[in-house]
Amino acid sequence: MDDFYFISTGTINTWPGINLSIKKKETHELIGHIFLLDFDSMYDYDKKIKNILDTIEDYTTYDFLRESITVFLHNFKIDEKFRNNGYGLILRKETENVAKKHNYKYISSVTNTKNTVSQHINKKLGYNILKTHENYDFFFKKI
């Protein structure tokens, strides 16, 4: 499935972060996108993260939350006409490559517990759940 390419725009430590897009080679149609943002920068913008971290006793003991070594994924979307073809998994794997190029050691995300597709992708890629709060799971992975 080499019928795609990636484009990235933006900066990783300024809201909303790097917009990593996947497009079809021949038609240049947008298949999907995801944003990668430095965890410290993200914390100022996402109330869900603050709420989840506030429920974790002494969350500063977690290495990936103490330092600026974690990238946060958000606004992951695959266009409906390209779903169920593996593009979501491909795009999420590419986020790990981009994060490594920027010297990050961990990736994190918050996923609605009812979003079965994102839940499946997170688990398939080896993400761990740090905390479930209300309807959201806080995932992280060492890369």
VOGUPA-140894 format. One line per field, with one value per residue: x, y, z of N, C-alpha, C in turn. Coordinates in steps of 0.05 Angstrom, whole numbers. Layout:
<kedrens>
n_x: c(X|...) .
n_y: c(Y|...) .
n_z: c(Z|...) .
ca_x: c(X|...) .
ca_y: c(Y|...) .
ca_z: c(Z|...) .
c_x: c(X|...) .
c_y: c(Y|...) .
c_z: c(Z|...) .
</kedrens>
This chain:
<kedrens>
n_x: c(17|32|10|8|28|64|53|78|64|73|94|121|119|83|16|-30|6|46|17|5|-6|-36|-37|-66|-26|-34|-80|-76|-112|-136|-127|-126|-110|-69|-51|10|35|77|77|78|62|12|-16|-35|-79|-118|-171|-190|-144|-121|-162|-160|-106|-109|-136|-100|-60|-3|21|68|108|111|153|146|111|136|177|196|191|152|104|41|-17|-70|-135|-143|-160|-191|-213|-279|-286|-238|-232|-222|-182|-132|-103|-107|-76|-26|-17|-15|30|69|69|101|151|159|158|203|243|242|264|233|211|166|96|31|-40|-110|-168|-235|-275|-315|-299|-285|-251|-205|-189|-178|-134|-96|-87|-69|-21|9|2|-7|-56|-58|-95|-165|-217|-279|-308|-261|-199|-132|-77|-10|56|121|172) .
n_y: c(-24|30|76|128|189|230|293|346|402|461|472|434|451|493|512|491|449|401|387|329|300|251|233|214|189|194|227|266|271|285|238|232|261|282|314|331|351|383|359|393|442|428|420|469|478|437|418|368|337|363|352|296|287|311|274|235|211|243|250|268|232|201|190|206|248|286|313|349|308|283|275|297|270|292|306|266|240|203|206|189|158|132|99|38|14|11|58|91|65|66|121|132|102|131|177|162|159|213|237|213|236|287|280|260|217|192|180|207|206|224|187|178|132|107|109|64|50|83|66|13|19|45|4|-37|-16|-18|18|41|46|99|123|122|166|190|190|180|153|158|150|124|114|87|104) .
n_z: c(0|-22|-39|-20|13|62|93|132|172|210|280|333|386|391|395|346|341|304|242|217|157|114|47|-16|-69|-126|-133|-95|-54|11|59|114|179|236|296|328|388|435|501|546|523|505|552|570|538|537|573|588|596|641|679|681|698|748|777|788|836|858|805|785|793|749|697|643|647|676|650|590|549|523|472|451|421|380|353|313|252|200|135|117|69|65|107|145|115|134|137|182|221|195|193|248|263|236|267|310|286|272|322|346|313|332|381|423|476|492|474|479|489|491|492|475|510|482|430|391|348|352|403|392|356|389|427|394|376|422|464|531|583|626|659|669|663|675|613|585|564|584|546|538|510|508|463) .
ca_x: c(0|50|-5|4|52|59|60|76|66|70|115|113|114|65|-11|-39|28|51|-6|15|-27|-31|-52|-63|-5|-43|-100|-69|-134|-130|-137|-130|-90|-67|-33|30|42|92|58|76|47|-15|-29|-49|-101|-137|-182|-193|-119|-119|-180|-150|-82|-117|-146|-78|-45|26|27|95|126|112|175|137|95|153|196|187|200|128|88|12|-31|-98|-151|-138|-184|-188|-237|-297|-283|-213|-232|-221|-162|-106|-90|-105|-53|-3|-13|-7|58|86|72|123|176|162|165|231|260|242|277|214|214|139|73|7|-65|-134|-187|-261|-278|-334|-286|-274|-230|-180|-182|-165|-108|-78|-79|-53|6|23|-2|-18|-74|-49|-118|-191|-232|-305|-310|-236|-175|-106|-58|17|73|149|180) .
ca_y: c(0|53|96|151|204|246|322|357|431|471|467|415|463|516|503|464|430|392|374|307|291|229|239|195|197|203|248|285|274|281|213|238|277|281|335|324|375|379|354|417|461|418|421|495|479|415|415|339|328|373|337|269|288|319|250|216|219|248|243|277|209|188|203|219|272|305|327|354|286|270|289|291|268|301|311|244|235|191|212|165|141|117|83|8|6|11|84|102|52|76|148|132|93|153|196|153|168|242|243|206|256|310|271|253|190|181|191|204|215|219|176|172|103|97|110|36|49|94|48|-11|27|49|-22|-52|-4|-22|40|33|65|109|130|126|186|194|175|182|139|171|130|132|93|94|99) .
ca_z: c(0|-25|-54|-3|23|85|94|159|174|237|298|353|412|389|390|353|337|276|229|200|139|96|22|-39|-88|-153|-133|-74|-35|39|71|142|193|265|306|348|404|459|523|563|508|504|578|573|519|538|600|594|607|668|696|685|715|775|791|792|860|853|777|778|794|723|682|618|654|691|633|562|532|513|452|454|396|382|328|295|235|174|119|116|46|66|132|144|96|147|137|209|233|182|203|276|264|228|289|326|272|274|350|350|300|350|406|444|486|497|460|496|477|506|473|487|514|462|404|389|328|364|425|380|345|412|439|374|375|447|483|558|596|652|676|657|678|662|588|570|572|579|536|533|500|505|436) .
c_x: c(18|36|-10|30|44|67|58|80|63|95|105|108|98|37|-18|-18|32|26|7|-8|-18|-49|-47|-43|-16|-61|-95|-92|-124|-143|-144|-108|-90|-48|-15|38|57|73|55|59|17|-30|-45|-75|-123|-146|-185|-167|-116|-137|-170|-125|-89|-128|-125|-61|-15|34|55|115|129|132|164|120|112|169|183|198|176|114|59|-1|-60|-109|-144|-163|-175|-215|-253|-292|-257|-211|-232|-202|-134|-91|-87|-81|-27|4|-3|22|77|89|96|150|180|170|194|250|263|252|257|217|187|118|49|-17|-88|-155|-213|-265|-297|-322|-271|-251|-204|-171|-167|-137|-88|-69|-62|-24|21|21|-14|-37|-63|-73|-142|-206|-256|-306|-284|-214|-150|-86|-30|33|102|157|210) .
c_y: c(25|75|122|165|221|275|331|387|438|464|452|428|489|505|509|442|423|379|354|296|268|234|217|206|209|226|270|290|269|256|218|255|272|303|323|350|368|378|379|439|454|423|447|496|458|410|386|329|338|358|309|269|295|295|230|227|220|239|251|254|195|203|218|244|293|323|332|333|271|288|279|291|278|306|291|239|223|196|186|147|125|99|53|-2|7|37|96|90|62|104|149|121|115|174|188|161|198|250|236|226|281|304|267|224|176|195|187|214|210|210|170|141|91|97|84|34|59|77|24|-4|31|22|-38|-42|-5|1|28|54|73|112|132|146|194|178|175|165|156|150|141|109|104|86|98) .
c_z: c(0|-40|-39|3|47|80|123|157|203|254|322|380|412|380|361|348|308|266|210|184|122|71|2|-58|-113|-152|-113|-54|-7|50|101|154|223|272|328|362|429|483|541|549|508|530|582|556|523|567|608|607|636|687|701|703|744|791|798|816|853|825|769|781|768|705|658|623|667|672|605|543|520|493|456|427|400|354|306|278|208|159|116|93|46|91|126|122|108|148|164|224|221|192|232|279|256|250|307|312|274|303|356|337|316|378|429|451|490|479|479|480|496|486|488|488|494|434|400|369|340|388|414|369|368|423|419|372|402|467|509|567|623|670|658|675|662|637|572|582|565|572|535|523|500|477|433) .
</kedrens>
